[in-house]
């Protein structure tokens, strides 16, 4: 491979990563919005008299639902927008890529759930900007959710690129 081909490949990969981050940002916003609706409006701490066990359970349930909404949006964006230079069979003509995508998503979900449950349990609530909550959800939950989102984002890109969206030859 000469230097021109190498530069084109690097630029193509950089554009792909940018599209991945953009579509991931959209999916993450929907994930977080779903999380907030579930934690604040549906599974709020006042339900069943609250308590630490309820807080962890409801955070995991809200994380699951938000993650699923984000995964569905992310699949659509990945196929149509992100991984443009992939083999043709990924373009929804085969069920196998979608099931691999779901498997990777569920692995990411398991990692996220474990991290959220552990983080909500271990990290004490704290105040930030004079408040102990943001949008009626404790800061420690948002912190844990943000950290887990970053970790799973990296996992998702490499797993999807390796097992689903290989470069076309």
C-alpha positions in Angstrom: 0.0 0.0 0.0 1.5 3.3 -1.0 1.3 6.5 1.1 -1.7 7.9 -0.9 -3.8 4.8 -0.3 -2.7 4.8 3.4 -3.8 8.5 3.8 -7.1 7.8 2.2 -7.7 4.8 4.5 -6.8 7.0 7.6 -9.1 9.7 6.5 -11.9 7.2 5.8 -11.4 5.7 9.3 -11.4 9.1 10.9 -14.6 10.0 9.2 -16.1 6.7 10.2 -15.1 7.3 13.9 -16.7 10.8 13.7 -19.9 9.4 12.3 -19.8 6.7 15.0 -19.4 9.3 17.8 -22.2 11.5 16.3 -24.7 8.6 15.9 -23.6 7.3 19.4 -24.3 10.8 20.8 -27.8 10.7 19.3 -28.5 7.2 20.7 -27.0 8.2 24.1 -29.2 11.3 24.3 -32.2 9.0 23.8 -30.8 6.5 26.2 -30.3 9.1 28.9 -33.8 10.7 28.2 -35.4 7.2 28.6 -33.3 6.7 31.8 -34.5 10.0 33.2 -38.1 9.3 32.4 -38.0 5.9 34.0 -36.1 7.0 37.1 -37.9 10.3 37.7 -41.4 9.7 36.4 -42.0 6.0 36.5 -39.7 4.3 39.0 -39.0 7.3 41.3 -37.6 6.8 44.8 -41.0 7.5 46.4 -42.4 4.4 44.9 -42.5 1.4 47.3 -41.2 3.7 50.0 -37.8 4.1 48.3 -34.7 2.7 50.0 -31.3 1.8 48.8 -32.4 -1.5 47.3 -35.1 0.2 45.3 -32.7 2.8 44.1 -30.3 0.2 42.8 -33.1 -1.9 41.2 -34.8 1.1 39.6 -31.4 2.4 38.3 -30.7 -1.0 36.7 -34.2 -1.2 35.1 -34.0 2.4 33.8 -30.5 1.6 32.5 -31.8 -1.5 30.6 -34.7 0.3 29.0 -32.6 3.3 28.0 -29.9 1.1 26.7 -32.4 -0.8 24.5 -33.8 2.4 23.0 -30.3 3.6 22.3 -29.3 0.2 20.7 -32.2 0.2 18.3 -31.5 3.8 17.2 -27.8 3.0 17.0 -28.4 -0.1 14.7 -30.3 2.0 12.3 -27.7 4.8 12.3 -24.8 2.3 12.1 -26.3 0.6 9.0 -27.4 3.8 7.2 -24.8 6.3 8.3 -21.7 5.1 10.2 -20.2 2.1 8.5 -20.4 3.0 4.9 -17.4 1.0 3.7 -18.6 -2.4 4.7 -19.6 -5.6 3.0 -23.0 -5.7 1.4 -24.5 -8.5 3.5 -24.6 -6.1 6.5 -27.0 -3.8 4.8 -30.1 -5.5 6.5 -30.1 -8.2 3.8 -29.1 -10.7 6.4 -30.3 -11.4 9.9 -26.9 -12.5 11.2 -25.4 -9.0 11.4 -28.4 -7.7 13.3 -28.2 -10.6 15.8 -24.5 -10.1 16.3 -25.2 -6.4 16.8 -27.8 -7.4 19.5 -25.3 -9.8 21.1 -22.7 -7.0 21.3 -25.4 -4.6 22.6 -26.4 -7.1 25.3 -22.8 -7.6 26.3 -22.5 -3.8 26.6 -25.7 -3.7 28.5 -24.4 -6.3 31.0 -21.2 -4.3 31.5 -23.3 -1.2 31.9 -25.7 -2.7 34.4 -22.9 -4.2 36.5 -21.1 -0.9 36.5 -24.3 1.1 37.4 -25.3 -1.3 40.1 -21.8 -1.3 41.6 -21.3 2.4 41.2 -24.7 3.4 42.8 -23.9 1.0 45.6 -20.3 2.1 46.2 -20.2 5.8 45.3 -21.9 7.9 47.9 -24.3 10.7 46.9 -22.6 14.1 46.6 -23.4 17.7 45.9 -22.4 19.5 42.8 -23.2 23.2 41.9 -25.0 23.5 45.2 -27.4 20.6 44.5 -27.3 16.9 45.3 -29.4 16.1 42.1 -29.6 16.9 38.5 -33.0 16.6 36.9 -34.2 14.9 40.1 -31.6 12.1 39.8 -28.6 11.9 42.2 -25.3 13.1 40.8 -23.6 9.8 41.7 -26.0 8.0 39.3 -25.2 10.4 36.4 -21.5 10.1 37.1 -21.6 6.3 37.0 -23.8 6.3 33.9 -21.4 8.7 32.1 -18.4 6.6 33.0 -20.1 3.4 31.9 -21.2 5.0 28.7 -17.6 5.9 27.8 -16.3 2.4 28.5 -19.1 0.7 26.6 -18.7 3.1 23.7 -15.1 1.9 23.2 -16.1 -1.7 23.5 -19.0 -1.2 21.0 -16.8 0.4 18.3 -14.2 -2.3 18.3 -16.6 -5.2 18.7 -18.9 -4.0 15.9 -16.0 -3.1 13.6 -14.4 -6.5 14.2 -17.4 -8.8 14.1 -20.0 -7.0 12.0 -18.9 -4.0 9.9 -15.6 -5.2 8.4 -14.1 -3.1 5.7 -15.2 -4.2 2.2 -12.4 -5.7 0.2 
